[in-house]
């Protein structure tokens, strides 16, 4: 499966109001803490890959998942292969990676508000030390990437946002860019 995602910087309150006007379904809020790892055998910055352990807190419960993100497969959006699985104990997952030589590279923390609109997930993200963003995403197979991307652009337009303003850099990349300045 491919995750087709378009992300733009935006005023979250204005977008939330517009989503309410459009009748979008608010599906929940979460706090996410993502630890990204560097690999001992290759440079993920060069290969455009990512490995993370995500802790997601919702309603007093914590869920942990491991995610591998492959390189971008097109230049028009943030479309990439994504493989994800849940784990029972996030701290043990961290220990396994570290014992194998994977080193924590950075931690990205964000508060997220999720909506469903027109077949897409619309996420309002407040990312610590980075800013406020709206993501419009869906999953598809390889043959549906272009149609999914164009649909995401239409959702952005309905929200009063311009797809031409999209940011293709990950939150990790934005955080590391800010830290290096």
Residue pairs with C-beta under 8 A, 6 or more apart in sequence:
1 81
1 82
1 139
1 140
1 141
2 73
2 79
2 80
2 81
2 82
2 139
2 140
2 141
2 142
2 145
3 78
3 79
3 80
3 81
3 82
3 137
3 138
3 139
4 77
4 78
4 79
4 137
4 138
4 139
4 140
4 145
4 148
4 149
4 152
5 77
5 78
5 79
5 135
5 136
5 137
5 152
6 77
6 78
6 135
6 136
6 137
6 149
6 152
6 153
6 156
6 163
6 166
7 78
7 133
7 134
7 135
7 136
7 166
7 167
7 168
8 133
8 134
8 156
8 161
8 162
8 163
8 165
8 166
8 167
9 131
9 132
9 133
9 165
9 167
10 132
10 133
10 134
10 159
10 161
11 132
12 113
12 124
12 125
12 126
12 132
12 134
14 160
15 122
15 124
15 134
15 159
15 160
15 161
16 113
16 124
18 158
18 159
18 160
19 26
19 115
19 117
19 122
19 159
22 117
22 158
22 159
24 115
24 116
24 117
24 122
25 115
25 116
25 117
26 113
26 114
26 115
27 114
27 115
27 116
27 121
28 58
28 113
28 114
29 58
29 111
29 112
29 113
29 114
30 56
30 57
30 58
30 111
30 112
30 114
31 56
31 57
31 58
31 109
31 110
31 111
31 112
32 54
32 55
32 56
32 57
32 108
32 109
32 110
32 111
32 112
33 54
33 55
33 57
33 107
33 108
33 109
34 52
34 53
34 54
34 55
34 107
34 108
34 109
34 110
34 171
34 172
35 52
35 53
35 54
35 94
35 104
35 106
35 107
36 50
36 51
36 52
36 104
36 105
36 106
36 107
36 108
36 172
37 51
37 52
37 53
37 97
37 102
37 103
37 104
37 105
38 44
38 102
38 103
38 104
38 105
39 51
39 101
39 102
40 100
40 101
40 102
40 103
41 101
42 49
44 50
44 51
44 105
47 71
48 70
48 71
48 72
49 68
49 69
49 70
49 71
50 67
50 68
50 69
50 170
50 172
51 66
51 67
51 68
51 69
51 97
51 102
52 66
52 67
52 69
53 64
53 65
53 66
53 87
53 90
53 93
53 94
53 97
54 64
54 65
54 66
54 67
55 62
55 63
55 64
55 90
56 62
56 63
56 64
56 65
62 90
63 86
64 86
64 87
64 88
64 89
64 90
64 93
65 84
65 85
65 86
65 87
66 84
66 85
66 87
66 93
67 82
67 83
67 84
68 82
68 83
68 84
69 80
69 81
69 82
70 80
70 81
70 82
70 83
71 80
72 78
72 79
72 80
72 168
73 79
73 80
73 81
73 145
74 145
74 149
76 149
77 149
77 152
77 166
77 168
78 168
78 170
79 145
79 148
79 149
87 93
94 104
98 104
105 172
105 176
106 172
106 175
106 176
106 179
108 127
108 128
108 130
108 171
108 172
108 175
109 127
109 128
110 125
110 126
110 127
110 128
110 171
111 125
111 126
112 123
112 124
112 125
112 126
113 123
113 124
114 121
114 122
114 123
115 121
115 122
115 123
115 124
116 122
117 155
117 158
118 151
118 154
118 155
118 158
119 138
119 151
120 136
120 137
120 138
120 151
120 152
120 155
121 135
121 136
121 137
121 138
122 134
122 135
122 136
122 155
122 159
123 134
123 135
123 136
123 137
124 132
124 133
124 134
125 132
125 133
125 134
125 135
125 171
126 132
127 133
127 171
127 174
127 175
129 175
129 178
129 179
130 171
130 174
130 175
130 178
131 174
133 167
133 171
134 156
134 159
134 161
136 152
136 155
136 156
137 152
138 148
138 151
138 152
140 147
140 148
152 163
153 163
156 162
156 163
156 166
157 163
167 174
169 177
